[in-house]
Amino acid sequence: MSNILVFGHQSPDTDAITSAISFSYLQNQLGKKTEPVALGKPTEETQFALDRFNTEAPRVVSTVSEETDQVMLVDHNEKQQSVADIESVEVLAVVDHHRIANFQTANPLYYRAEPVGCTNTIILKLFKENSVAIPQNIAGLMLSAIISDTLLLKSPTCTSEDEQAVKELADIAGDDYEQYGKDLLKAGTNTADKTADQLLNGDAKNFPMGEHTVRIGQVNVVDVDEVLDRKAELLEEMEAQSKGEGYDLFILIVTNVLDSDSVAVVFGKDADRAAKAFDKKLSGSTMLLEGVVSRKKQVVPQLTKELS
């Protein structure tokens, strides 16, 4: 019998990869035969967490139907963010903290979605509900995901449940979450040696908004100008990828993790409408988004309202 594969979204961030690991471990303890896999290589931030807690990165796959008939999804549900052949396999379970869109199944499934800051916050509940102990390394990875998704509990997506989860998981992992969190976030802010493609797509997702296809990438930095100095290069790459993939709008959110502000680099025929969504005007294809750090809560809903 083949393994049930568990995976997060394309261009995986720390939550996507670690929630696959933690949820797969839980399912194995409950008697399922599962394996965590990833739809892309770990980012520097994610690799920092994996190394810190002595865990190998899941193997990377682009398709799954040739090796399994059944999968479980974490940290996503929208099919355009999932594996290429998602419609060829049965989805047994979804655990997610995003909007639900473009998702349907032929058979009943387990679906757990909650409006919290991180998928691993939900998975912690599942461990507790099923009375399964969390190993130290798994706790450390889950802790890393919540720190990453909530920007060390500063994001507007952060809830009291995320805050409590961080404390519980830090106790199991044996880490000072505040100091470790700063180290983790800094590990993901190196941009100097990244190509334009890596900056744009290291953490990017596609969103259908009305008749528009919108791609939104996000990169965390401690120096916004380090990325903005390469604006011309980024816009050129955005144009090429938009033509090749059919994007109507391509946005890169450059987030300063120290100041909790972002600058958006915008390309596409709907660029002015994107600015209108935030009551802004573009200046040289960029706009300052004060206090914006969450793509899920502070970018996608505003754009969806304007473009749908």
N, C-alpha and C positions, 0 to 999 in steps of 0.2 A: 504493500500500500504506500503510495507516495505521500510525502509530507504536505501538510497544509502550509502554504507560504503566507507570511505576515509582512506587510510593508506599508511605508508611508508614501507621501507624494513624490513626484519628480522634483529634481533640484532639491534634495532633502536638506532640511536644517537639523538642528540638534534634536528637536522634539520628534521629527519624523523618524529618525534612525533609532533613537533610544526608546521610543514608545513601541517600535517593532520588537526590539529586544525584550523590553519588560513585559509586554503583552504576550509574546510568544512563550516566555518563561512561565508566566502564570498559566497559560493554556496547557503547557506540558505538565505542570503540577496537577492540573485538573483532569489529566488523562488523555488529552489530545496529542497528536503527533505533529508538531509544527516546527517551522524554521523561520527565523527572521532574515529577510533580505532587504536590499535597498535599491532604489531606482536612480542611483547616482553615488558618486564618491563622497565621503565625509568632507565637510568644510574644515578649515583649520580649527575653528572653535570646537566642532564636534570631535575632531581627532584629539584635541587637548583633553576633552572629557574621557574619551575612550582610553587614552594613555594613562590618565590619572587613576582610573579605576580598573586598569589591567584587563581590558576587554577588547577582543578582536572586532574589527568592523565587519558587519554582515557583507556577504558577497553581493556584488552588483548584478542586477538582471535588467533586461529591457523588455523581455516577454516572459510569460509564465506557463502558457497553455501546453507547451511541449513537455512539461515535467509534472504538472499537477492539474487537477480538475477543480480544486477548491482553494480559496484564498480568504484572508481576513485583512481588512483595511484599517489603518490607524492614521490619525491626523489629517484625514481628507475623506471626501466622498465623491467629489465631482469627477466624472470620467475623464475629462481632458487633462486632469492633474494626475491621473493614475497610470498604470502600466498600459502599454499600447494595445494589448489584446484582452483587456479587462472584460469585454463582452463575451469572450470565449470560455470563461470560467464562472463557477458559482461563488458568489460572495456569501460567506457564512456569517460574518460579523463585521461591524463597523464601530469603532470608538473614535469620537471626534469632538472638536470644540469650535467648528466653523459653521457657516451657513450650510443649508442643505439645498443642492441644486443639481440638475442634470443627472439624477440618480434614480434608478428603478431596478428591481430584480424580479425574476420569474418565480422565485420561491421565498417563503418567509425567512427571516434572518434575525440574528441578535443585533440590535442597534442601540447604542448608548451615545447620546450627544448632550452636552451640557454647556452652558454659557460661562465657562471658566477660562483662565488664561492659558492653559496648557493641557494637552491630552493626558500627560502623565499624572496630573492631578486627579483625573477621572480614574486612571488605572490604579492609583493608590487606593481609591475607594473599593475597587474590584478586588484587590488583594485582601483588604480588610473584610469585605462582605463574604469572601470565600475562606477566611481564616487561613490564608497562606502567608507564611513568613517571607519577608523580602531579604535576599542576600545583600551583604554590604555593598558589593560592586554594582548591583542592580539599583539599589537605593541611591548610590552616587550618580548614576546616569540619569535617573528620574529627577533628582535634585538639579542636575545640570540643565535639563530641559526646561524646567520651570523658571530657573534663573534666566535662561536665554530668552524664552518667550515673553517673560514679563519685565525684561531688562532690570533684573535684580529687584523685582516687586515695585518698579516705578511706572510701568505701563498702565494706561487706563483700562486695559483688559484684565488687569490683576484683580482678583477677588479675595475676600477673607479666607476662602477655601484654599486658594493658592498659597497664601501666607502661612496658614496652618500646615499645609502639606510640606512646605519648605522646612519648617522647624522639625517636623516628624522625620523627614527623610535625612536631614542633616544629622540628627541624633543617631540614626542607623548607620549612616555613612561615616560618622566620626569626623565631620568637617565643620569648620567655622564658615557658615554659608556666606557671610558678608565678605570676608577676605577672599575665599575661593571664588565667589561670584565675580568680584572685580578682576581677578586673574583670568577667569574664563572669558568674560566679555572682551578683555583686551586681546586675548589670543585670536579673536575673530576680526580684529580691526586692521590687520596688515593689508594694505592695498597696493603698495609700491610695486610688487613683483607679479601682480595679476594682470592678465590681458583684459582688453575691453569686454570681450565675450564673458570672461570669468566674473567681472564686476557686474555685468548686466544679468547674468543667468545663474550665478552661484546660489541665489535664493530668489527664484522667480516663479510666478504662477500665471496661468491664463484664466481670464474671466470673461464669459459671455455676458454682455450688457445690452439688452435689447438686440438690435441687429449688428452690434459692434463686438469685435474681438479685441480684448484689452490684455496686454501683458504688463505685469507690474513686478519689477525686481526691487530688492531692498538690500542695502549694504550698510553695516554698522561701522562707524569710524570714530576716531578721536580728533581728527583734523579734516573737516569737510573740504577744505581747499585742495587737499591731496587728490581728491577725486575730481573736483570741479576744474582743476587745471588741465584735465584731460577731456573736457567737455566736447571739443570738436571731434576727437577720436570716438567718443561714446556715441555721439549723434550719427556719425558715419556708420558705425556698427548697427545702431538701432534702425537706420534706414535700410541697410542690407537685409537684416533679419526680418523686418516688417514686410519687405517685398517678397522674401522667400517663404515666409510662414503665413502671410495674410493678416498681419496685425493691423488694426485700424488705429491703435494707439499704443505707444510703448512708453512706460514711465519707469524711471529709476528713482527710488526714494533713498536718499543719502542721509542716514540718521546719525547724529552726534550723540553717542551714548552718555557723554558727560553732561551736556546741556539739555538733553531731551527735546531737541528740535530737529527738523529735517529740512533738506532742500530737495525739491523734485526737479529732475531733468526730464523734459517732455518732448516726445517726437510723435508726429502723426497728423492726419487730417482733422482729427478731433482735439487738437492741442488746446485751442482757445476754449472749447467747452470744458475741457479738463480743468483749466484755470477757473472758469466760471463756477465749477462745482465747489470750489473753496473760496469763492468771492475774491479771487485774485486776478492779476494780469501777468502774463509772462514777460520776463525781461531776459532776452537772449536765451530763450528756450528753458529758463529756469524760474522757479518761484519758491519763496521761503514759506515753510509751513511751521509756524510757531507751535510748539507743544505737541507736534504730531510725531508719534513713534510707532504706532500700530497700524500696519497695513489692513488688518482684518477689521478693526473698529473705526479707524479714523481716515481711511482712504477708500476702501472698496464700497462701503455704503453710500458715501457722498458721490462717487463717480457713477454708481449704479442708478441713483436717483436722477442724475443729470442726463445720462445717456439712454436710459430705458424708456 
